């Protein structure tokens, strides 16, 4: 009797678990469908419920983060993605990339660059991370590194429709580098010419003072040779 009761209880627990799993799956399906139909405001509460009930559902959490981005809830997206980083597994590069996008949209290019770098460290072939890190580096003024990232992106995506714009931007940056180098060379040349002019002037003034000293010395020597006459003049 006891054995039979235990079997019934086990079957009951299994049935409840199955129903709960089906309900959870149904909740996720509905949330996913709403999200994929580009209705972030409606999808957010559904996805929040799924993530709350099943924290291991990384896909639902990523959907939620993107939905937060779509409605510009930057801080909520950042908090969510940072929690995901430590448990995203194979998706960590994607999570880091999304986090970089949030920071870039928020206007924090330096933080965006940091997370794009993390995404690239986890996946060296992540072309979009190179492209977006290049854009972040443009914002921070690191133009040389930006050109390197644009080059890496085009190497990974040779047929990219963005190639003409990227090549145009790289040409502008390289032209700016050339102009700055030319300006630097001209400034150095002007500084050298000014230094040489001052040196010549110093030499000329020094030589002039030396000549004046020699003349003074000569006059002093002449005056020492003049003898004084102490006698009386007699007029006849």
Secondary structure by P-SEA (a helix, b strand, c coil): caaaaaaaaaaaaaaaaaaaaaaaaaaaaaaaaaaaacccccaaaaaaaaaaacccaaaaaaaaaaaaaaacaaaaaaaaaaaaccccccaaaaaaaaaaaaaaaacaaaaaaaaaaaaaaacccaaaaaaaaaaaaaaacaaaaaaaaaaaaaaacccccaaaaaaaaaaaaaaaaaaaaaaaaaaaaaaaaaaaaaaaaaaaaaaaaaaaaaaaaaaaaaaaabbbbcbbbbcc
